[in-house]
């Protein structure tokens, strides 16, 4: 099954802010490719949230990729990349 990828503005800002950290960007891109291949992998945990009840998270070192899988549209939305210490306050 092939999914389309959409990135929110927050993700683009994060990637631009960390453009000099090539190792981090490589790890994030690798994880996004894993999400595209199998968005329902058991390592991707669902968030317990009222704002985004179907959102999931994927670990990338000290960061978490927050994403949403839409089976109807066959798309994956990368909502945000946040530091682990933020405790998902926005979600």
C-alpha positions as a Markdown table, in Angstrom:
| # | Residue | x | y | z |
|---|---|---|---|---|
| 1 | Unk | 0.0 | 0.0 | 0.0 |
| 2 | Unk | 1.4 | 3.4 | -1.0 |
| 3 | Unk | 0.8 | 6.5 | 1.2 |
| 4 | Unk | 1.2 | 10.1 | 0.4 |
| 5 | Unk | 3.3 | 12.2 | 2.8 |
| 6 | Unk | 2.3 | 15.6 | 4.1 |
| 7 | Unk | 4.4 | 17.7 | 6.4 |
| 8 | Unk | 3.0 | 20.5 | 8.6 |
| 9 | Unk | 4.8 | 23.9 | 8.8 |
| 10 | Unk | 6.2 | 23.0 | 12.2 |
| 11 | Unk | 8.1 | 20.1 | 10.7 |
| 12 | Unk | 9.6 | 22.3 | 8.0 |
| 13 | Unk | 10.6 | 24.9 | 10.7 |
| 14 | Unk | 12.2 | 22.1 | 12.8 |
| 15 | Unk | 14.2 | 20.7 | 9.8 |
| 16 | Unk | 15.3 | 24.2 | 8.8 |
| 17 | Unk | 16.4 | 25.0 | 12.4 |
| 18 | Unk | 18.5 | 21.8 | 12.6 |
| 19 | Unk | 19.8 | 21.9 | 9.0 |
| 20 | Unk | 23.4 | 21.9 | 10.2 |
| 21 | Unk | 23.0 | 18.6 | 12.2 |
| 22 | Unk | 23.3 | 16.2 | 9.3 |
| 23 | Unk | 23.2 | 13.1 | 11.5 |
| 24 | Unk | 19.9 | 14.1 | 13.1 |
| 25 | Unk | 18.4 | 14.9 | 9.7 |
| 26 | Unk | 19.5 | 11.6 | 8.3 |
| 27 | Unk | 18.0 | 9.7 | 11.3 |
| 28 | Unk | 14.7 | 11.6 | 10.9 |
| 29 | Unk | 14.5 | 11.0 | 7.2 |
| 30 | Unk | 15.2 | 7.3 | 7.7 |
| 31 | Unk | 12.5 | 7.1 | 10.3 |
| 32 | Unk | 10.0 | 8.9 | 8.1 |
| 33 | Unk | 10.8 | 6.3 | 5.3 |
| 34 | Unk | 10.0 | 3.5 | 7.9 |
| 35 | Unk | 6.7 | 5.2 | 8.7 |
| 36 | Unk | 5.9 | 5.4 | 5.0 |
| 37 | Unk | 6.7 | 1.7 | 4.5 |
| 38 | Unk | 4.7 | 0.5 | 7.5 |
| 39 | Unk | 2.7 | 3.1 | 9.4 |
| 40 | Unk | 1.2 | 0.5 | 11.7 |
| 41 | Unk | 4.4 | -1.0 | 13.0 |
| 42 | Unk | 4.2 | -2.0 | 16.7 |
| 43 | Unk | 7.0 | 0.3 | 17.7 |
| 44 | Unk | 4.9 | 3.3 | 16.8 |
| 45 | Unk | 2.8 | 4.1 | 19.8 |
| 46 | Unk | -0.6 | 5.8 | 19.8 |
| 47 | Unk | -0.9 | 9.0 | 21.7 |
| 48 | Unk | -3.4 | 9.2 | 24.6 |
| 49 | Unk | -4.9 | 12.6 | 23.7 |
| 50 | Unk | -8.2 | 14.3 | 23.2 |
| 51 | Unk | -6.9 | 16.7 | 20.6 |
| 52 | Unk | -5.4 | 14.1 | 18.4 |
| 53 | Unk | -6.8 | 10.7 | 19.4 |
| 54 | Unk | -5.5 | 8.8 | 16.3 |
| 55 | Unk | -2.1 | 10.3 | 16.3 |
| 56 | Unk | 1.0 | 8.1 | 16.8 |
| 57 | Unk | 4.6 | 8.8 | 17.8 |
| 58 | Unk | 7.9 | 7.4 | 16.6 |
| 59 | Unk | 11.2 | 7.6 | 18.5 |
| 60 | Unk | 14.3 | 9.2 | 17.0 |
| 61 | Unk | 16.8 | 9.5 | 19.7 |
| 62 | Unk | 15.8 | 12.4 | 22.0 |
| 63 | Unk | 13.0 | 13.5 | 19.6 |
| 64 | Unk | 9.6 | 12.2 | 18.7 |
| 65 | Unk | 7.8 | 12.3 | 15.4 |
| 66 | Unk | 4.1 | 12.9 | 15.8 |
| 67 | Unk | 2.1 | 11.7 | 12.8 |
| 68 | Unk | -1.4 | 10.8 | 11.7 |
| 69 | Unk | -2.4 | 8.0 | 9.3 |
| 70 | Unk | -5.5 | 8.5 | 7.2 |
| 71 | Unk | -6.6 | 5.2 | 5.6 |
| 72 | Unk | -9.4 | 6.9 | 3.7 |
| 73 | Unk | -7.0 | 9.3 | 1.9 |
| 74 | Unk | -4.1 | 6.9 | 1.9 |
| 75 | Unk | -1.9 | 9.6 | 3.5 |
| 76 | Unk | 0.4 | 10.2 | 6.4 |
| 77 | Unk | 0.6 | 13.6 | 8.0 |
| 78 | Unk | 3.8 | 14.4 | 9.9 |
| 79 | Unk | 2.4 | 16.9 | 12.4 |
| 80 | Unk | 5.4 | 17.8 | 14.5 |
| 81 | Unk | 8.9 | 16.7 | 15.7 |
| 82 | Unk | 9.3 | 17.5 | 19.3 |
| 83 | Unk | 12.0 | 17.0 | 22.0 |
| 84 | Unk | 11.2 | 14.1 | 24.3 |
| 85 | Unk | 11.3 | 16.3 | 27.4 |
| 86 | Unk | 8.2 | 18.3 | 26.2 |
| 87 | Unk | 5.8 | 15.6 | 27.4 |
| 88 | Unk | 3.5 | 16.0 | 24.5 |
| 89 | Unk | 1.8 | 19.0 | 26.1 |
| 90 | Unk | 0.5 | 20.3 | 22.7 |
| 91 | Unk | -1.3 | 17.0 | 22.0 |
